[in-house]
């Protein structure tokens, strides 16, 4: 059985893209995964990512380089990191490496141990934090250089949607396998749904200020008691989380509730009436987002009200799963929610049964597995 090393510096116990990748491949390959926490499946080998992480010393060297070279960003490889990656490859001896962090791609093409290399991109990394000028001048340049130099050398590039795949082909001439962040098929609850006020909405995820979650809070403040919103956010201790917490104190129909584990998300949100997400298009990745929560709403059989994000809108309108606001303002979102009728929701609920099968991870798993087998 061929061996695959899945390389990431993220937690494996709740990282959706890694969890689904492991599920797709574990029956056909021997898997070893790196990360900050072990995967759920004990049959998958685990190595903590601390064994190869960039060190504080290396980050400091990068800053010194910028000072001495008039703000030029270091675009090379650190010998100490290369040594750690070489040791990792010698230890695991994989036939293939699936890399999730682009910063580590160069080290697998300069190793003495040659192996197949796959890059599973979580977003379009050259524009990951494009609104931050310092980031653009440093990591933005690094990721652009990595994409230019290494995407053409990959055995396979995987992207989360066709729009980002098209961008990679346009800018770097490399085609992608598209594997969305789809959820596994979830058997719907048996209870009959009824249209009753107040309608209960759910939004879940990470409190990232770039997502401007306050717009949804403002919309529900306008809507009043017939429409309730629960924000199930990861309590990360951030200033933005505290900002939302303070904002919600005076709004009776909006609550912050504790996050549940990854495997509990779909069963938990299934008890709500609708999902909601308005994502401000302040960056390329925000504009082209097709996030986990969209597919989790589908598997929970929740009709949606969303902002006019083009990729989400395309899927939502194709399957007729909900309403799209005219713009990304709180007023437009509130207007779309207020316009929902009982007939609308019955239609959306019916359409969700079809979408849940066609947009499930199982639908995409076979294509991923076959492609990995093909290049192995």
C-alpha positions in Angstrom: 0.0 0.0 0.0 1.4 3.4 -1.0 2.1 5.9 1.7 1.0 9.5 1.7 2.3 12.3 4.0 -0.4 15.0 4.6 1.5 18.1 5.7 -0.2 20.9 7.5 0.5 23.2 10.5 -3.2 23.3 11.4 -5.2 21.2 13.9 -6.3 17.9 12.5 -9.1 17.2 14.9 -11.3 20.0 13.6 -9.7 21.1 10.3 -12.6 20.4 7.8 -10.4 20.2 4.6 -7.9 17.8 6.2 -10.6 15.7 7.8 -12.4 15.2 4.5 -9.1 14.5 2.7 -8.3 11.8 5.2 -11.7 10.2 4.9 -11.4 10.1 1.1 -8.0 8.4 1.1 -7.6 6.3 4.3 -9.0 3.1 2.9 -6.7 3.0 -0.1 -3.4 4.5 1.2 -1.3 4.4 4.4 -1.6 7.9 5.8 0.7 9.9 8.0 -0.4 13.5 8.9 1.3 16.4 10.6 -0.5 19.1 12.5 -1.0 20.7 15.9 -3.5 18.1 17.1 -3.9 14.4 16.1 -6.7 13.3 13.7 -9.7 11.5 15.0 -8.8 8.2 13.3 -6.0 6.5 15.3 -5.0 4.4 12.3 -3.6 7.6 10.7 0.0 8.2 11.8 0.6 11.5 13.5 3.7 13.8 13.8 3.4 17.1 15.5 4.2 20.0 13.2 6.5 21.6 15.8 9.1 19.2 14.3 9.5 21.4 11.2 7.9 24.7 11.9 9.7 27.9 10.9 11.5 29.1 14.0 11.5 32.5 15.6 15.1 32.8 14.6 14.2 32.3 10.9 11.4 34.9 11.1 14.0 37.3 12.6 16.4 36.5 9.8 13.7 37.5 7.3 13.2 40.8 9.1 17.0 41.5 9.1 17.1 40.7 5.4 14.4 43.3 4.7 16.3 45.9 6.6 19.7 45.2 5.0 18.2 44.9 1.5 16.0 48.0 1.6 12.7 46.4 2.3 13.2 43.5 -0.1 11.5 40.2 1.0 13.5 37.1 1.5 12.3 34.7 -1.2 14.7 31.8 -0.6 14.7 28.7 1.6 16.1 28.5 5.2 18.7 25.7 5.4 17.5 24.7 8.9 13.9 24.2 7.7 15.2 22.3 4.7 17.1 20.0 7.0 14.0 19.4 9.2 11.9 18.6 6.1 14.6 16.3 4.8 14.5 14.5 8.2 10.7 14.2 8.1 10.8 12.7 4.6 13.5 10.2 5.7 11.5 9.2 8.7 8.1 8.8 6.9 9.5 7.7 3.5 6.2 8.7 1.6 5.4 8.0 -2.0 3.5 11.3 -2.1 3.2 14.5 -0.1 0.0 16.5 0.1 0.9 20.0 1.2 -1.6 22.4 2.7 0.6 25.3 3.6 2.2 27.0 0.5 5.2 28.3 2.4 6.5 24.7 2.7 6.2 23.8 -1.0 9.8 24.8 -2.0 11.3 22.4 0.5 9.9 19.4 -1.2 11.4 20.2 -4.5 14.8 20.7 -3.1 15.0 17.6 -1.0 17.3 14.7 -1.6 14.2 12.5 -1.2 12.1 12.8 -4.4 8.4 12.2 -4.0 5.1 13.2 -5.8 3.9 16.6 -4.6 0.3 17.7 -4.4 -0.8 21.1 -3.2 -4.3 21.3 -1.6 -4.9 25.1 -1.5 -7.4 26.4 1.0 -7.8 29.7 -0.8 -6.0 31.9 -3.3 -2.9 32.5 -1.1 -1.2 35.4 -3.0 -4.2 37.6 -2.0 -4.9 36.0 1.3 -4.6 39.3 3.3 -4.5 41.8 0.4 -5.9 44.7 2.5 -2.8 44.7 4.7 0.0 46.6 3.0 2.7 45.1 5.2 1.4 41.6 4.5 1.3 42.3 0.8 4.9 43.5 0.7 6.1 40.4 2.6 4.0 37.2 2.5 2.0 38.4 -0.5 5.3 38.5 -2.5 6.5 35.2 -1.0 3.3 33.4 -2.0 3.2 34.9 -5.4 6.8 33.8 -6.0 6.0 30.3 -4.7 3.0 30.1 -7.0 5.1 31.2 -10.0 8.0 28.9 -9.3 6.3 25.7 -8.0 2.7 25.4 -9.2 4.1 24.3 -12.7 6.2 21.6 -10.9 3.3 20.0 -9.0 1.9 16.6 -9.8 -1.5 18.0 -8.8 -3.0 21.3 -7.8 -6.3 21.2 -5.8 -8.5 24.3 -5.4 -11.7 24.9 -3.5 -13.8 26.3 -6.4 -13.7 26.8 -10.1 -13.3 30.6 -9.8 -10.0 30.2 -7.9 -8.9 27.4 -10.2 -9.5 29.8 -13.2 -7.4 32.5 -11.5 -4.5 30.0 -11.0 -4.7 29.0 -14.6 -4.9 32.6 -15.8 -2.0 33.9 -13.7 0.3 30.8 -13.5 -0.9 28.5 -16.4 -1.7 25.6 -14.1 -5.0 23.7 -14.2 -6.6 22.4 -11.0 -8.8 19.6 -9.6 -11.7 21.4 -8.0 -12.7 19.9 -4.6 -15.1 22.2 -2.7 -15.3 22.2 1.1 -18.3 20.0 1.0 -19.7 18.1 4.0 -20.5 14.4 4.2 -24.1 13.5 3.5 -26.2 13.9 6.6 -29.5 12.0 7.0 -32.2 14.6 7.7 -34.1 14.7 11.0 -37.5 13.1 10.8 -39.4 15.9 12.5 -41.8 17.8 10.3 -40.8 21.5 9.8 -43.4 24.2 10.4 -43.4 27.9 9.6 -43.7 29.7 12.9 -42.5 33.0 14.3 -40.0 33.7 15.6 -37.9 32.3 12.8 -34.5 31.1 14.2 -31.4 31.8 12.2 -27.9 30.4 12.8 -24.4 31.6 11.7 -21.3 29.7 12.8 -17.6 30.1 12.3 -14.6 32.1 13.4 -14.9 35.7 14.5 -12.7 37.3 11.8 -13.0 41.1 11.5 -12.5 40.9 7.7 -15.9 39.1 7.6 -17.8 42.0 9.1 -20.2 39.9 11.1 -21.6 43.1 12.6 -23.6 43.6 9.4 -25.7 40.6 10.3 -26.1 41.8 13.9 -27.3 45.2 12.6 -29.7 43.5 10.2 -31.4 41.5 13.0 -31.5 44.6 15.2 -33.7 46.1 12.5 -35.8 43.0 12.1 -37.0 42.8 15.7 -38.3 39.9 17.8 -39.9 37.8 15.0 -36.4 37.0 13.7 -33.8 35.6 16.0 -30.1 35.1 15.3 -27.6 32.9 17.1 -24.0 33.5 16.4 -22.1 30.3 17.2 -18.5 31.6 17.1 -15.2 30.2 18.3 -14.3 32.0 21.5 -10.7 33.0 20.5 -10.3 35.8 23.0 -9.9 38.3 20.2 -10.6 42.0 20.4 -13.2 41.5 17.6 -15.0 38.8 19.6 -15.2 41.2 22.5 -16.5 43.9 20.2 -19.3 41.6 19.0 -20.1 40.5 22.5 -20.5 44.2 23.6 -22.6 45.0 20.5 -25.0 42.2 21.1 -25.6 43.1 24.8 -28.4 45.5 23.9 -30.0 43.5 21.1 -32.5 41.0 22.6 -33.0 38.9 19.4 -29.3 38.2 18.9 -27.2 35.8 21.0 -23.6 34.6 21.1 -23.5 30.9 21.8 -20.6 28.5 22.5 -19.2 26.6 19.5 -19.7 22.8 19.3 -17.2 20.3 18.0 -16.7 19.8 14.2 -18.7 16.5 14.1 -21.6 18.1 16.1 -22.1 21.2 13.8 -24.6 19.7 11.4 -26.8 17.9 13.9 -26.7 21.0 16.1 -27.7 23.6 13.5 -30.3 21.3 12.1 -32.7 22.5 14.8 -32.7 26.0 13.4 -35.0 27.4 10.6 -32.5 29.1 8.4 -28.8 29.8 7.9 -27.4 33.3 7.2 -24.2 34.7 5.9 -23.3 38.1 4.4 -19.6 38.2 3.6 -18.2 41.6 2.7 -16.2 41.4 -0.6 -13.2 43.3 0.8 -10.7 40.9 -0.8 -10.5 38.4 -3.7 -10.8 35.4 -1.3 -13.8 36.9 0.4 -15.4 37.7 -2.9 -14.9 34.2 -4.3 -15.6 32.3 -1.1 -17.5 29.0 -1.0 -17.0 28.2 2.7 -17.6 25.1 4.8 -20.7 26.6 6.4 -22.5 26.9 3.0 -22.3 23.1 2.7 -23.0 22.5 6.4 -26.2 24.6 5.9 -27.1 22.3 3.0 -26.6 19.1 5.0 -28.6 20.6 7.9 -31.4 21.3 5.4 -31.4 25.0 6.2 -32.6 27.5 3.6 -30.2 30.4 3.4 -30.2 34.2 3.2 -26.8 35.4 1.9 -25.1 38.5 0.5 -24.5 38.6 -3.2 -21.2 36.7 -3.1 -21.0 35.4 -6.7 -19.9 31.8 -6.0 -22.3 31.1 -3.2 -25.0 32.9 -5.1 -24.4 30.7 -8.2 -24.9 27.5 -6.1 -27.8 28.9 -4.1 -29.7 30.0 -7.2 -28.9 26.9 -9.2 -30.6 24.8 -6.6 -33.0 27.5 -5.4 -32.1 27.2 -1.7 -32.8 30.7 -0.4 -32.6 34.4 -0.9 -29.8 36.7 -2.0 -29.7 40.2 -0.7 -29.3 43.1 -3.2 -26.0 44.2 -1.7 -23.9 43.7 1.4 -25.6 46.2 3.6 -27.5 45.5 6.8 -30.6 47.1 5.2 -30.5 44.8 2.2 -30.0 41.7 4.3 -32.9 42.7 6.5 -35.1 43.3 3.5 -34.4 39.9 2.1 -35.1 38.2 5.4 -38.3 40.1 5.8 -39.5 39.1 2.3 -39.4 35.4 3.1 -42.8 33.6 2.9 -44.0 30.3 4.1 -44.2 29.2 0.5 -40.6 30.2 -0.2 -39.3 28.2 2.8 -41.3 25.1 1.8 -39.8 25.3 -1.7 -36.3 25.8 -0.4 -36.7 22.9 2.1 -37.8 20.6 -0.7 -34.9 21.6 -3.0 -32.4 21.0 -0.1 -33.1 17.3 -0.3 -31.7 17.2 -3.9 -28.8 19.5 -3.1 -27.7 17.5 -0.1 -27.0 14.5 -2.2 -25.4 16.3 -5.2 -23.3 18.7 -3.0 -22.1 16.1 -0.5 -18.4 15.2 0.1 -19.2 11.7 -1.1 -20.0 13.2 -4.5 -16.5 14.7 -4.8 -14.5 12.0 -2.8 -14.4 9.5 -5.7 -12.9 12.1 -8.1 -10.2 13.0 -5.6 -9.4 9.4 -4.9 -9.2 8.5 -8.5 -6.9 11.5 -9.3 -4.6 10.6 -6.4 -4.4 7.0 -7.6 -3.7 8.1 -11.1 -0.7 10.2 -10.2 0.6 7.8 -7.5 
